[in-house]
Amino acid sequence: MATQRNRPIENTDFDNPEISNVIDFSSLSTGGVSITPVQSSHREFDTTTQEGLIAYEKFMSEPVTIKVHTTSDKNEPEVADVALHGVRCPIPREKPVRLPRAFLEVLARSYVRVYRQERVPDPDAAEGMKTRRSIGASFPFQILHDPNPKGRAWLQRITHESA
């Protein structure tokens, strides 16, 4: 028996009329529990109870519409290939994509760290080199539509934790 692949669907009948031709990955399975361990006071849901766990899983399965921005780096891939629990989601750049919030968390937590060494003009410096570090998002994105009012606070917490 052949395995059926989840293919994106071009959706022109989207519930937000300002966004058209959305590539729909919202039916992708998140593959398992998506709870990130954080202090309960900072969490949007109380995950110490059964009801809280179920509410958080529903929240993480909700579809969110985003757009991944292009880059000037010619070596960067044309798609943001996000994977969660063995399920891949290739997100094309500069196209509206609807996907489960759990995949958005993976995208929001992905960062690139670049290290550069520069010569120090100070002749008294021991090594004559200085290491500079810069951190940036692997795939900068924009939220186009998030139906849940708790979504903004959740994304702010995720991006602040990751940096």
Contacts in CASP RR format, 6 or more apart in sequence:
PFRMAT RR
TARGET T0000
AUTHOR 0000-0000-0000
METHOD contacts of the structure
MODEL  1
MATQRNRPIENTDFDNPEISNVIDFSSLSTGGVSITPVQSSHREFDTTTQ
EGLIAYEKFMSEPVTIKVHTTSDKNEPEVADVALHGVRCPIPREKPVRLP
RAFLEVLARSYVRVYRQERVPDPDAAEGMKTRRSIGASFPFQILHDPNPK
GRAWLQRITHESA
6 25 0 8 1.000
6 27 0 8 1.000
6 28 0 8 1.000
6 87 0 8 1.000
8 23 0 8 1.000
8 24 0 8 1.000
8 25 0 8 1.000
8 97 0 8 1.000
9 23 0 8 1.000
9 24 0 8 1.000
10 21 0 8 1.000
10 22 0 8 1.000
10 23 0 8 1.000
10 24 0 8 1.000
11 21 0 8 1.000
11 22 0 8 1.000
11 23 0 8 1.000
11 24 0 8 1.000
11 98 0 8 1.000
12 20 0 8 1.000
12 21 0 8 1.000
12 22 0 8 1.000
14 20 0 8 1.000
14 22 0 8 1.000
14 65 0 8 1.000
14 98 0 8 1.000
16 65 0 8 1.000
16 144 0 8 1.000
16 145 0 8 1.000
19 65 0 8 1.000
19 96 0 8 1.000
19 144 0 8 1.000
19 145 0 8 1.000
20 96 0 8 1.000
21 95 0 8 1.000
21 96 0 8 1.000
22 65 0 8 1.000
22 96 0 8 1.000
22 97 0 8 1.000
22 98 0 8 1.000
23 92 0 8 1.000
23 95 0 8 1.000
23 96 0 8 1.000
23 97 0 8 1.000
23 98 0 8 1.000
24 63 0 8 1.000
24 97 0 8 1.000
24 98 0 8 1.000
25 89 0 8 1.000
25 91 0 8 1.000
25 97 0 8 1.000
25 98 0 8 1.000
25 99 0 8 1.000
25 100 0 8 1.000
25 103 0 8 1.000
26 63 0 8 1.000
26 98 0 8 1.000
26 99 0 8 1.000
26 100 0 8 1.000
28 87 0 8 1.000
28 89 0 8 1.000
28 99 0 8 1.000
28 100 0 8 1.000
28 103 0 8 1.000
29 87 0 8 1.000
30 60 0 8 1.000
30 61 0 8 1.000
30 84 0 8 1.000
30 85 0 8 1.000
30 87 0 8 1.000
30 100 0 8 1.000
30 102 0 8 1.000
30 103 0 8 1.000
31 84 0 8 1.000
31 85 0 8 1.000
31 86 0 8 1.000
31 87 0 8 1.000
32 85 0 8 1.000
33 57 0 8 1.000
34 56 0 8 1.000
34 57 0 8 1.000
34 60 0 8 1.000
34 84 0 8 1.000
34 102 0 8 1.000
34 105 0 8 1.000
35 47 0 8 1.000
35 53 0 8 1.000
35 56 0 8 1.000
35 57 0 8 1.000
35 60 0 8 1.000
36 105 0 8 1.000
36 158 0 8 1.000
36 161 0 8 1.000
38 157 0 8 1.000
38 161 0 8 1.000
40 46 0 8 1.000
40 47 0 8 1.000
40 48 0 8 1.000
42 157 0 8 1.000
43 56 0 8 1.000
44 56 0 8 1.000
44 59 0 8 1.000
44 150 0 8 1.000
44 151 0 8 1.000
44 153 0 8 1.000
44 154 0 8 1.000
44 157 0 8 1.000
45 52 0 8 1.000
45 53 0 8 1.000
45 55 0 8 1.000
45 56 0 8 1.000
45 59 0 8 1.000
46 52 0 8 1.000
47 53 0 8 1.000
47 56 0 8 1.000
59 101 0 8 1.000
59 148 0 8 1.000
59 150 0 8 1.000
59 154 0 8 1.000
60 100 0 8 1.000
60 101 0 8 1.000
60 102 0 8 1.000
60 105 0 8 1.000
61 100 0 8 1.000
61 101 0 8 1.000
61 102 0 8 1.000
62 100 0 8 1.000
62 101 0 8 1.000
62 147 0 8 1.000
62 148 0 8 1.000
63 98 0 8 1.000
63 99 0 8 1.000
63 100 0 8 1.000
63 101 0 8 1.000
63 147 0 8 1.000
64 98 0 8 1.000
64 99 0 8 1.000
64 100 0 8 1.000
64 101 0 8 1.000
64 104 0 8 1.000
64 143 0 8 1.000
64 145 0 8 1.000
64 146 0 8 1.000
64 147 0 8 1.000
64 151 0 8 1.000
65 96 0 8 1.000
65 97 0 8 1.000
65 98 0 8 1.000
65 143 0 8 1.000
65 144 0 8 1.000
65 145 0 8 1.000
65 146 0 8 1.000
66 91 0 8 1.000
66 96 0 8 1.000
66 97 0 8 1.000
66 99 0 8 1.000
66 104 0 8 1.000
66 107 0 8 1.000
66 141 0 8 1.000
66 142 0 8 1.000
66 143 0 8 1.000
66 144 0 8 1.000
67 94 0 8 1.000
67 95 0 8 1.000
67 96 0 8 1.000
67 97 0 8 1.000
67 141 0 8 1.000
67 142 0 8 1.000
67 144 0 8 1.000
68 80 0 8 1.000
68 91 0 8 1.000
68 92 0 8 1.000
68 93 0 8 1.000
68 94 0 8 1.000
68 97 0 8 1.000
68 107 0 8 1.000
68 139 0 8 1.000
68 140 0 8 1.000
68 141 0 8 1.000
69 93 0 8 1.000
69 94 0 8 1.000
69 139 0 8 1.000
69 140 0 8 1.000
69 141 0 8 1.000
69 142 0 8 1.000
70 93 0 8 1.000
70 94 0 8 1.000
71 93 0 8 1.000
71 140 0 8 1.000
78 92 0 8 1.000
78 93 0 8 1.000
79 90 0 8 1.000
79 91 0 8 1.000
79 92 0 8 1.000
79 93 0 8 1.000
80 90 0 8 1.000
80 91 0 8 1.000
80 93 0 8 1.000
80 107 0 8 1.000
80 138 0 8 1.000
80 139 0 8 1.000
80 141 0 8 1.000
81 88 0 8 1.000
81 89 0 8 1.000
81 90 0 8 1.000
81 91 0 8 1.000
82 88 0 8 1.000
82 89 0 8 1.000
82 90 0 8 1.000
82 91 0 8 1.000
82 103 0 8 1.000
82 106 0 8 1.000
82 107 0 8 1.000
82 110 0 8 1.000
83 89 0 8 1.000
83 106 0 8 1.000
84 102 0 8 1.000
84 103 0 8 1.000
84 106 0 8 1.000
89 99 0 8 1.000
89 103 0 8 1.000
91 97 0 8 1.000
91 99 0 8 1.000
91 107 0 8 1.000
91 139 0 8 1.000
96 144 0 8 1.000
98 145 0 8 1.000
101 151 0 8 1.000
101 154 0 8 1.000
104 155 0 8 1.000
105 158 0 8 1.000
107 138 0 8 1.000
107 139 0 8 1.000
107 141 0 8 1.000
108 141 0 8 1.000
108 155 0 8 1.000
108 158 0 8 1.000
108 159 0 8 1.000
108 162 0 8 1.000
109 158 0 8 1.000
109 161 0 8 1.000
109 162 0 8 1.000
110 137 0 8 1.000
110 138 0 8 1.000
110 139 0 8 1.000
111 135 0 8 1.000
111 136 0 8 1.000
111 137 0 8 1.000
111 138 0 8 1.000
111 162 0 8 1.000
111 163 0 8 1.000
112 135 0 8 1.000
112 136 0 8 1.000
112 137 0 8 1.000
112 138 0 8 1.000
113 133 0 8 1.000
113 134 0 8 1.000
113 135 0 8 1.000
113 136 0 8 1.000
114 133 0 8 1.000
114 134 0 8 1.000
114 135 0 8 1.000
115 131 0 8 1.000
115 132 0 8 1.000
115 133 0 8 1.000
116 131 0 8 1.000
116 132 0 8 1.000
116 134 0 8 1.000
117 129 0 8 1.000
117 130 0 8 1.000
117 131 0 8 1.000
117 132 0 8 1.000
118 129 0 8 1.000
118 130 0 8 1.000
118 132 0 8 1.000
119 128 0 8 1.000
119 129 0 8 1.000
119 130 0 8 1.000
120 127 0 8 1.000
120 128 0 8 1.000
120 129 0 8 1.000
120 130 0 8 1.000
122 128 0 8 1.000
135 163 0 8 1.000
143 155 0 8 1.000
146 152 0 8 1.000
146 155 0 8 1.000
END
